[in-house]
Structures are given as structure tokens and as C-alpha cells.
């Protein structure tokens, strides 16, 4: 498969003016006043996306992920390096930015389509789909300035996904519209994926990445710190977040608490569906610490199966080795491989103190013919 | 490229053309890019026009009413009150004004356009100079309407245009288009850094107007003074002058007329150049304006790089 996005050695610097002199008078009077600071938003980022891949770009706020995305979309030009793209691209970033509020929804669909690089004829062919998807049929000839913000975003989203671009770029826009519309958007993105189109998905929400992406790129303050399978990248992202959190909130705790091992008494993580499971976790601490223990279980497709209450399991760690036991009386999972994350959070459950991503993989075997991930234990009878 | 129907397996992109986003795309890439987005330009022009006249009752008629009013005022002042003695002065005035209006409209609207549409510039990817070009494009549409009115007017009063010179008009118009576009592109970018440019241009355009022989005759009022010092060329450094004079030559026709105020006195109105000279000058100007357009593209490319920290 051809590479459709080739990011090569891309850096982006912003000049930040501390004193802005934009009028001629001020420029003439103070030619050199005001300091300019150079801010490195991206430093030498390189990666390649092949056709049909769904790649997540993960990072905290200010990590440069939106800058990278804007460079890929061509809104910003990199300071150095280059990006090579194949095929048409539509971006779901800042939805509706191209709208002219004085024009009707209909006119805006054509205008926005043209901005994305699609001809009038191509938009004609999919106009009905766009309107149907946006669910604003009766307002399509109303000026956009009278639209609610939800209608506005829905129309923009409808255009971007219905032009069927080769590459779809999604930037944390799935928080738009009501829950039903969000689900519709996610469905549409999944269908895109099935059609073999390329998707670039930017978020700080690790769960969404896990659910959608095959691969993830992690950015931290402009540096690319990971590029690999979603699970591995997210582990690095989590651990990095952890270092950050410790630096910010509890610098003295840095590296004082670590999760050493997760084991089972039987020494194997293979269990039968419906049987019990006992896990032994060894946590070593250099100082005493009171926090909460938390447990996450993910299916291999990235679905979060369960996350324990982050404030419900207090642990009082003492200096040295601490043993923590986890008992599950009955594991109601069906056939499959499940990844386990464990960690220690502070008392309020806000800050991660220690984390082990993919601490263990549990292989569940079931002898039934039920499908899915959970055994509901339903008994079905005719009455 | 077709639009694949939903559910259909996606075509391979192995052979798709590669687009490059880099710090400074080459000039030829820029021009190619610009050409490939001409449909966007067309859509922007029509949305510009539509927005401008959206909620007015008379709509596009206004693009004729305003110039007609200006025409009326100048006619009253110069032909009736100041009695310049030029016969058929309305036609003379009209043929120059269509050209000037196109130029002034374009520059006045395009200078502020990048700043006005900062929200779009910061969020959607397209060649930014298209915004300035869409303003020029809208002005071309108004120009076409006014030109049509001029033609109808000339026909209605039974005035015969200089048919032989008609073939120079397209060349002259293209020169006007490229010169206006070049200036519009550069000014729209400069205004991002120097916000005074918009106001400065409005003032400069007024001065520029009086340096162009629209409401007076170059041959009659300026040429004798300049040629005495051998400075005739300087006046023609203003590219609009040659274009205006060409339009006047085509529609007004007469180079020498008899004054309506003082009978028997001759007035030199237009240069008595031959067809070949008009053609050569206009072709030369077109060449120069094409170069200017390319230079403007290069300047825009330089200035564009830092838009995001200024908008």
C-alpha cells in the first residue's frame, strides 16, 4: 500500500510578539520595540501513514498535535521539513469555519465543498446525502446566521464526511451535537475505516484512540515520543503523563512508587469464562503513601470493559514491598484476550502516582456459542 | 476522480499525484495550485456578490446605480458648470470610468480581505491570495455590467465606436486584470502587517484617480505641459492611463474635436497614435503586468509564511 501521508522532519516555530505594533505610526515610532520570542511547537517530527491506516495522534494540551494537524491540512506551513500527501483530504477541524453566515445552508454546502477542493458537480451528486445526514432539511435554504450552533456543526460535519475524501482528519470534534449524533459520526468514521480510507484522529482521549486506531503517535511539547501500535504508544503516553503529573503536583513522589508485578497463584492468565480469578500485585514504595488502587480492563479492539471506581479502593502503602490482592469471584467475559492496566492514584483520584499499562493479558476461553465480550447469563424461555 | 459510492472498497492511491506542504513552495507550485483552485475562486466571487446585495431590494442594480450617479455628477461639474467644451463628454467619461471603477473597487475591497477573513485563513487550507482575487473577480463582474450599459448607451445615441481598435480591448482588459490582481494580492498581504494600509490605499486611490485621464483629457490638459519638459513618459508609468486611453479611443473615437463652447477652436482629446502603436503599447503593458502578477505571487508567498502570528 502506498504511503498517503509522509511527514518528514517537520518543525514549526511560532513568533510570539509581546508588544504588538501594527499601525504604521507605531512601527515608525518604535521600529525595534517589543520583544519577539520563538516558540517551538513541533520539533523534527517524522512519520508515515499508509493507505487504509487509522492513526491516532495523542498528546496533552499544548503538545503540538493541533499544530501538526494544521500543517498536514495545509492551514499552516511548517518552518522546515515537508509533508507529502496523496489523494483528497477533508478535515473535521474547527467545523464550519468556512461558512459565510450571510448565505443559506445550501450555498454554504457548495462553498465549503469548493474549499475542500470538490467541484460543484461532485457536490451536486452528494447534496441529498449531505442534507439527509445533517438532519436540517427544512432549514437548508435559511441563512446560516440563524442556525443553532448544533445545526451549524452538523452541516459542516455532513459536508466533510459525505465528500468521501481519501484522507479524513478528525480533531476532537466528536464532542459536538447530542449523543445520538455523536454515535452517528463515530459510525460514519468506522465505515470510512472499513472502506479502506485513511483516518488521522487527534485527541487527548486515550479511550477513543483505543477504540478507533491501529496505531498511535504520541507528541509531548512538540517532540514525537512514540509511534507504534496503539497499546504500546498509549503506554508511553500514560507513563509520560504520569511523570508530568508527578512533576507538577507531587515532585517528591517521582519514582517513589512503582508497580513491580502482577501475577496469579496459578502462574497463568488463562481462565475459563465464568470462573474466578485472583491477582497478586506487588507495589514497592520508598515512602509511605495513602492513595487509591485502580484497575482497568480492555478488550483487544480497544473497548473499555471495566474501570474500577477510582475513589473506592484506598490503599495505605508502607515503605518497602506491598502486596495487594484482587479477587474476582466470577469473570463474566467471553472468548478473547483482555488487557489489564493497574495503577495507584492520589486520594481524590485526580493524579496518577504509579501506573502499569498492559500489566497482564488475560486469555478467556468459553465453551458456549455466545458472542461478544460479556456473558449476561440470560436464560431464555418461551412463556 | 469520481466519488465512490458508500460501502464500495476504496480505490488505491498508489498512482495519485503527490501534494507537498513545505515551508516555502516554489513559485511554479504556487501558480499551479492557484490554477487548480479556480472553481473555488468562481464560487467565492459569486458568494461575494450574493452577500453584498443579499438583503437589498434592488440587488445587483446597485452596481449600476452608484457609477451612474458618479457619472452624472462629473458630467454636471465638467461639462455643464466648468464647460470644458468636449462634445459627447458623457461617452468620454463613461469609457474611462468603467476602467477606473474596476480598479478602485478591487483594490479597496481586496486590501483588507485577509484581515477581515482571518477566521477562515487560520482554519481552512486554500491558496490565500484567492480571497484577494475573488474581490477582483467580483469587480470584473460589475465591470462587465457597466461595460454592457456603456455599449447600449453608445448604440442608443447612435455613436459609432472605432471598430478597428476594438480588437485591442481584450488585451487592454487583460492588462488591467493582471495589474489590478497583482496590486490586490500584494496589498492584501501587506495589510496583515501594516493595518494602516487599508486607509492609506483609500487616500492614495483618490490621488491616483486624478493622475489618470478619466474626467479630463490627457492630450488637452497634460500632454502640452509634460512634452515641453520631455516628461511625457512619466505620465504613462501609471498603467491605468494607457488602458483608460485605449478604452476612450475605442468608444469615444475622436482624437481631435471641435469645442462646443468656443466654435472653430480645436481640442486635442486623445493621442493620435496609429492602430499598431496602440496594439504594441497594450501588448507591452500586458507583458509587464504578467510579470508584475508573478512578482506579486512571489511577494505574497514570502509574506504569507507569518500570517498566523499576525492575525
Interface residues (C-beta under 8 A of the other chain):
Chain A: X1 X2 X4 X14 X15 X16 X17 X22 X23 X24 X25 X27 X51 X52 X71 X72 X73 X74 X75 X76 X77 X78 X79 X80 X81 X82 X83 X84 X85 X86 X87 X88 X91 X93 X94 X97 X98 X100 X102 X103 X107 X110 X111 X114 X115 X117 X119 X120 X122 X125 X126 X163 X164 X166 X191 X195 X196 X197
Chain B: X1 X3 X4 X6 X7 X8 X9 X10 X12 X13 X14 X16 X17 X18 X19 X20 X21 X22 X23 X24 X37 X39 X40 X43 X44 X47 X50 X51 X54 X119 X120 X122 X123 X124 X125 X126 X193 X194 X195 X196 X197 X200 X304 X305 X306 X308 X309 X310
